[in-house]
Amino acid sequence: MSRYNPKESEPKQRARWDDAQVFLTKGAAEAQGKDKYYVLEMFPYPSGRIHMGHVRNYAMGDLVARFKRARGFNVLHPMGWDAFGMPAENAAMERGIHPKGWTYDNIANMKTQLQRLGLSIDWTREFATCDAAYYGKQQKWFLDLLKHDLVYRKESQVNWDPVDNTVLANEQVIDGKGWRSGAVVEKRNLTQWFLKITQYADELIEGLETLDRWPDKVRLMQANWIGRSKGLKFSFKFADNAPAGFDGLEVYTTRPDTLFGAGFVAVAADHPLVKALPASPELDAFIDTVKKGGTTQEEIDTGEKLGFNTGVKVAHPFKDGETLDVWIANFVLMGYGTGAIFGCPAHDQRDLDFARKYDLPVTEVVLPADADPEVFTVGTEAYTGPGTIFNSDFLDGLDIEAAKEQAIAKIEGMGLGEGATIYRLRDWGVSRQRYWGCPIPVIHCEDCGVVPVPDAQLPVVLPDDVTFDVPGNPLDRHPTWKHVKCPHCQKDARRETDTLDTFVDSSWYFARFTAPDANEAIRKADADYWLPVDQYIGGIEHAILHLLYSRFITRALNTCGYLDVKEPFAGLFTQGMLTHETYKTEAGEWVDPSDVDIIFDNSRRLAKRLSTGEHLKIGDIEKMSKSKKNVVAPEDIFDTYGVDAARLFVLSDSPPERDVQWTTGGVEGSWRFTSRVWTEFDSLPDEEIAGDEAAALDLRKAAHKASKAVTEGFEGFRFNAAIAKLYEFVNVLRASDVQKTGTAARREALTILAGLIAPITPHLAEEGWTRLGHDGLIADAAWPQFDPQLATDDVYILPVQVNGKKRGELSVKLGASEDEIREMALADESVKRHLEGVTVRKVIVVPNRILNFVVG
């Protein structure tokens, strides 16, 4: 028997796939009636090197693609590169190299690494978003969106990243910092381009109900981000002199039932009312403080509540003669509702924290069930549960929903406002002040205004001759590129120098993959055949950004006639991260895991640095990070253990939706398994052995049971459970004797094994397929079909209870009658002992589940 050598086998098998062009995608006409299946992993940013997280993500997608292909589907499994963005410009500034060269060099490196993984990808469909052939098509549909009034330009307050020197969308501000740079975000007023995502707000929420193959968590995150709420929009009258230009102060609330509990009114720091206030150093200092604070909902909810009393008062609409102070508060945002709220401290924790800090009134107006209205009070925790309205005049005795309706009706009758539905979602600001992005295809003319670039002049290609020696956007200072003639009047004009947010690039790439060679952006016949994507795989960190934008752009392209579908991804799977234990020296230096040895001293687990012998601190298990030196290089694993062992480990160690902790012992175990599997393939005798019929049947049953379990596991995304069944099956094979099972049953079992492991360890499966004497490639072979009769046990284990306590168990034949089961139990020695000296009053038999003797 030979020893399995992945260094020799894996390149050989990949060459066979390439020579046979196995993974070229067939179009609808060539598919010969096969059902289509489009599997796609979120395409990578070309940073230059893949990491083990990439290995896990793409191994999952490849498993699905190979499995569906073997099951008879016409599979589309493409790959591309999300290639625009700031890292390339940063590299240009830091290393003096051009972003384009840096990006394409990185793509070449990463492509070589990914190809080593043996992925069943149709590389003929590959593109990068920085290809002019790609972004030129994007420019075309951008202009079509402009024609359909889905794009507009206006001055607005924006999130400015002072490190990346660019604007960020709200979704790209994480905990008050830029999502990529980590810099504290500033507020600036700039003229920006926007996409009208709010036009589809209702569709985007309602569409979530149709996405039953998406994680509930992701759907909830999107619904919360869109933030549709029904409530009341109304105006408070000013109690005395109104600020100049104001007739009233409009607020929005989702809890009009609590109006009688109002303790204050608050506005955002950038509310127009604030600008109308008399200037003062104290006011200016407070505004500056608010600008430096957090902007996310989490930061607002958990941060310190700060306020500034404006001195302005408004009249309570339901309480004659009562007024409320108007405050500026750091937790009120101009981007939601009207930028002004009334606070009901007793029934909102944020309002209560604010009221207690500034000694404002707290009036309880919602009474919990069974509470005494004479003594019920709120202390440091607001009551936010159900109840009956009290202390509220005409609303007293109503439940919350009825009180909302009555309060809205009253305000409408007073002519102060009306019921309204609003959204947290804001239009998507897509202007970015950087070079390495898709140019926005418009021209600015002093006479004609904003003029779209004519179709014949697309793509608007980025100039190569740019420099990065000065901060800011190189397109702004380019001597020739931005200077053009107006397409309408032929006078001097200038190009738009902002480029598009890179999330625009990734919002439609899945559609371009359906026909990447098409002259049009999307060849409708191909898109109609392939879309939606049947299985999309990626991280949950993209739940709001990429996934929401893609759902919006799909709808916008539908509006413009490019697509028939409205949802881009029918199925979504969010995989867990790859984690690794971290190690530090006493001085706090992070230590590479490859320089660490784990030892045990009196059952204590210790870490020791190999290069110096010093003892190390064992840190937390964290996401792999270069800064913490807990990154494992995939090439090192491939070189030592083989690609298939790495694929097997990342797929088998835990459920795919959970994080995987990387351990050397884990990948070594996977390598040992691949070696054992090869030994079983290689040990099949060349001569025919008849064997024993019973032993052969037992082995065949084990093989068909494994086929059934693995099939069901793969279909249900329970990859680790399916692989556990493969381990069990291989153990059965190793324990069996070919002299007893015979070669026919063993060849059948090994052929099934080769098919089952092919989506996981494809190189090893091909070697086994060939060793078993099969023609062609297992990549082209059909999935192992299990015989239901062989895959089902003839007997099952039935627990036996006496008065509800387990006293034994029986091996019962399938189909046995209740009388037969009862007789078997009465003949069982362990059951007999517990029935001695007692009277059996009742026997309860539930076939396939339980047998219980009720005795007295």
Stockholm file with secondary structure:
# STOCKHOLM 1.0

chainA/1-856         MSRYNPKESEPKQRARWDDAQVFLTKGAAEAQGKDKYYVLEMFPYPSGRIHMGHVRNYAMGDLVARFKRARGFNVLHPMGWDAFGMPAENAAMERGIHPKGWTYDNIANMKTQLQRLGLSIDWTREFATCDAAYYGKQQKWFLDLLKHDLVYRKESQVNWDPVDNTVLANEQVIDGKGWRSGAVVEKRNLTQWFLKITQYADELIEGLETLDRWPDKVRLMQANWIGRSKGLKFSFKFADNAPAGFDGLEVYTTRPDTLFGAGFVAVAADHPLVKALPASPELDAFIDTVKKGGTTQEEIDTGEKLGFNTGVKVAHPFKDGETLDVWIANFVLMGYGTGAIFGCPAHDQRDLDFARKYDLPVTEVVLPADADPEVFTVGTEAYTGPGTIFNSDFLDGLDIEAAKEQAIAKIEGMGLGEGATIYRLRDWGVSRQRYWGCPIPVIHCEDCGVVPVPDAQLPVVLPDDVTFDVPGNPLDRHPTWKHVKCPHCQKDARRETDTLDTFVDSSWYFARFTAPDANEAIRKADADYWLPVDQYIGGIEHAILHLLYSRFITRALNTCGYLDVKEPFAGLFTQGMLTHETYKTEAGEWVDPSDVDIIFDNSRRLAKRLSTGEHLKIGDIEKMSKSKKNVVAPEDIFDTYGVDAARLFVLSDSPPERDVQWTTGGVEGSWRFTSRVWTEFDSLPDEEIAGDEAAALDLRKAAHKASKAVTEGFEGFRFNAAIAKLYEFVNVLRASDVQKTGTAARREALTILAGLIAPITPHLAEEGWTRLGHDGLIADAAWPQFDPQLATDDVYILPVQVNGKKRGELSVKLGASEDEIREMALADESVKRHLEGVTVRKVIVVPNRILNFVVG
#=GR chainA/1-856 SS CCCCCHHHHHHHHHHHHHHHTTTCCCCTTTSTTCCEEEEEECCCCCCSSCCHHHHHHHHHHHHHHHHHHHTTCEEECCCCBCCCSHHHHHHHHHHCCCHHHHHHHHHHHHHHHHHHTTCCCCGGGCCBTTSHHHHHHHHHHHHHHHHTTCEEEEEEEEEEETTTTEEECGGGEETTEETTTCCBCEEEEEEEEEECGGGGHHHHHHHGGGCTBSCHHHHHHHHHHHTCEEEEEEEEEBSSSCCTTCSEEEEEESCGGGGGGCCEEEECTTCHHHHTSCCCHHHHHHHHHHHHSCCSHHHHHHSCCCEEEEEEEEECSSSTTCEEEEEEETTCCTTSTTSEEEECGGGCHHHHHHHHHHTCCCCCCEECTTCCTTTCCCCSSCCCSCCEECSSGGGTTCBHHHHHHHHHHHHHHTTSEEEEEECSCCCEECEECCSSSCBCCEEEETTTEEEECCGGGCCCCCCSCCCCSSSSCTTTTCSSTTEEECTTTCCEEEECCCEECHHHHTTSHHHHTTSTTCSSSSCHHHHHHHCSBSEEEECGGGTTHHHHHHHHHHHHHHHTTSCSCSCSBSBEEECCCEEEEEEECTTCCBCCGGGEEEEEETTEEEEEETTTCCEEEEEEEEECCGGGTCCCCHHHHHHHHCHHHHHHHHHHSSCTTSCEECCHHHHHHHHHHHHHHHHHHHTCCSSCCCCCHHHHHHHHHHHHHHHHHHHHHHHTTCHHHHHHHHHHHHHHHHHSCHHHHHHHHHHHHHHHHHHHHTTTSHHHHHHHHHHTTCCSCGGGSCCCCCCHHHHSCSEEEEEEEETTEEEEEEEEETTCCHHHHHHHHHHCHHHHHHHTTSCEEEEEEETTTEEEEEEC
#=GC SS_cons         CCCCCHHHHHHHHHHHHHHHTTTCCCCTTTSTTCCEEEEEECCCCCCSSCCHHHHHHHHHHHHHHHHHHHTTCEEECCCCBCCCSHHHHHHHHHHCCCHHHHHHHHHHHHHHHHHHTTCCCCGGGCCBTTSHHHHHHHHHHHHHHHHTTCEEEEEEEEEEETTTTEEECGGGEETTEETTTCCBCEEEEEEEEEECGGGGHHHHHHHGGGCTBSCHHHHHHHHHHHTCEEEEEEEEEBSSSCCTTCSEEEEEESCGGGGGGCCEEEECTTCHHHHTSCCCHHHHHHHHHHHHSCCSHHHHHHSCCCEEEEEEEEECSSSTTCEEEEEEETTCCTTSTTSEEEECGGGCHHHHHHHHHHTCCCCCCEECTTCCTTTCCCCSSCCCSCCEECSSGGGTTCBHHHHHHHHHHHHHHTTSEEEEEECSCCCEECEECCSSSCBCCEEEETTTEEEECCGGGCCCCCCSCCCCSSSSCTTTTCSSTTEEECTTTCCEEEECCCEECHHHHTTSHHHHTTSTTCSSSSCHHHHHHHCSBSEEEECGGGTTHHHHHHHHHHHHHHHTTSCSCSCSBSBEEECCCEEEEEEECTTCCBCCGGGEEEEEETTEEEEEETTTCCEEEEEEEEECCGGGTCCCCHHHHHHHHCHHHHHHHHHHSSCTTSCEECCHHHHHHHHHHHHHHHHHHHTCCSSCCCCCHHHHHHHHHHHHHHHHHHHHHHHTTCHHHHHHHHHHHHHHHHHSCHHHHHHHHHHHHHHHHHHHHTTTSHHHHHHHHHHTTCCSCGGGSCCCCCCHHHHSCSEEEEEEEETTEEEEEEEEETTCCHHHHHHHHHHCHHHHHHHTTSCEEEEEEETTTEEEEEEC
//
